[in-house]
Amino acid sequence: MIYIQYFLLSLAMFFFRGTGAVVDVCSENLPTEFSHANNPYLGIQLNPNPTNGTLNVKIYGLYSVRGLAFNVQVLGIKGDEIADLTAIFSQNSNGSWSEFSTRVLFPVNGIYFLIFRAGKYTVNEKFIVVK
């Protein structure tokens, strides 16, 4: 199978050699802007996941959104707000990252999302609660 793919690729390169057709086709599909959660430096680490008691949260890359208004929320699978962790986040932030633990007292087992918003940037991470 690999030999057939190699042969077809070689054949295509032979016919399109010098015309730029292969390069033109590929360059049309390239994204015009890079997006990793709108900001490649922001990220969230949650452990343990799934959790049944305490959730350890680390939000890093805060230097890239310095000076912006922010909030940290836990949302349910339907998008309803379960908890607002902005105050805990603010108390434990050192300017580069924020690391804190929170008790999981959600009433129902299921899938939840921790969402960090700073200005126009948003990062989220899914976690599962199992009691």
Stockholm file with secondary structure:
# STOCKHOLM 1.0

chainA/1-131         MIYIQYFLLSLAMFFFRGTGAVVDVCSENLPTEFSHANNPYLGIQLNPNPTNGTLNVKIYGLYSVRGLAFNVQVLGIKGDEIADLTAIFSQNSNGSWSEFSTRVLFPVNGIYFLIFRAGKYTVNEKFIVVK
#=GR chainA/1-131 SS CHHHHHHHHHHHHHHTTTTCHHHHHHHHTSCSSCCSTTCTTCEEEEESSSBSSEEEEEEECGGGGTTSCEEEEEEETTSCEEEECHHHHHHTBCSSEEEEEEECCCSSCEEEEEEEEETTEEEEEEEEECC
#=GC SS_cons         CHHHHHHHHHHHHHHTTTTCHHHHHHHHTSCSSCCSTTCTTCEEEEESSSBSSEEEEEEECGGGGTTSCEEEEEEETTSCEEEECHHHHHHTBCSSEEEEEEECCCSSCEEEEEEEEETTEEEEEEEEECC
//
